[in-house]
Amino acid sequence: MSPNCLIAISVLLFAWLATAAYLIRNIKRQRALSSRADQGQNALLLGLMTEKAKEARVASDTLEKVARLLNLGIVELPGPGCKRPKLNSAAREFFKESPELLERLMAEGEQGGQKGQGSTPARTVMAGPLVLDMRQAEVDGRRLLIFTDITEGFNLARELKKKERLALLGQMSGQVAHRIKTPLSVLSGRAQMLARRLAPGTRERLQAESIYDEARDLASEIDEIVSFYRNQQPQKREVCLRLLLNECAKRLNALGLGCRAEVLQLDEGADAIRTDPAILSNALYLISQNSLHPESGAKRVCFTAAVKEDSSGKRWIEILISDDGKGIDEGVGSRIFEPFFTTRSEGLGLGLFMARDLIERLGGGLELVSARRGQQASGKDPGGACFKVILPL
């Protein structure tokens, strides 16, 4: 090969190597520029996503504050965008004492979502002491349960209904009293006149005097019912509770129904109380009458009283009225304070209803502690009902 050919080949090889180096350097430069551009785009996208996340967080916090101010409980049910149910603070507070109820409501809401049901009508839910208005709604594919606390309005409506019922009962009692007392007065007057004309100690005179006594007692009871519906304001004064309970027991024993009433125990400090003695005495008498009825089978009615105090220093008196009879069926324990509800073959079913109203006028409360008093140390169940009267000190 000639020298000229070698020189030409060397020149071509050098030119090829220079071109390759130039191309490689340009490729690296383009890759570097592209990498920096991608990093800038990624940083821009990351910033936008962070900003959107902040906005979503702020919106969520705002909705939480609005729901808290409006006292709305919101539960988001599991769905495409929610694997687990989400509860806001109000919903957790509403169902703090009844989590089983919330689980059941969520299960019903999930079933409704599977069936394709949209928003459903509102319904009322009792969650422990709370009364909640529940609505179901679907927003952007998310199924929500929305709860509103309507306890105050519900109680006001119930109290209004109770007052309307009391007003109606007052009108009825006035009319009945007017129609009964007139012939009753004639009957008692004739019985008294007949007793005076009969010889003392005879059977006929004793029967006439018995008719007069029964008519007089019946007229007195009618007066008590009528005065009850006049809604008189309590006239409170210092009262010896022991004397009041003894008088009530004496009044019950005077009926001669074979059931003994007695005062068992009064704790120290429970003897003096500021209350209306007439209203309290009538209320205790109405409560105790249930034990004296032959169908209860009670042979003994007991009164006990004790002073109670909570952690804040608030003090009150608890009066227990218990008997050893058959007790009250647990199935009707929640209805015994309703007007005209009775399980007996006779009676109007107003005694406990009137007693609770009288106790509430004194600022206290009346409740059925238990349908049965429970097991004693001997292991025998004596049966019987127990009522608790709570009065402020």
Secondary structure, DSSP 8 states (H G I E B T S, - for coil): --HHHHHHHHHHHHHHHHHHHHHHHHHHHHHHHHHHHHHHHHHHHHHHHHHHHHHHHHHHHHHHHHHHHTTEEEEE--BTTBSS-EE-HHHHHHTSS-HHHHHHHHHHHHHHHHTT--SEEEEEEEETTEEEEEEEEEETTEEEEEEEE-HHHHHHHHHHHHHHHHHHHHHHHHHHHHHHHHHHHHHHHHHHHHHHHS-TT-HHHHHHHHHHHHHHHHHHHHHHHHHHTTT-----EEEEHHHHHHHHHHHHHTT-SS-EEEEEEE-TT-SEEEE-HHHHHHHHHHHHHHHHSGGG--SEEEEEEEEEE-TT--EEEEEEEEESSS---GGGTTTTTSTT---SSS--S-HHHHHHHHHHHTT-EEEEEESS----TTS------EEEEEEE-
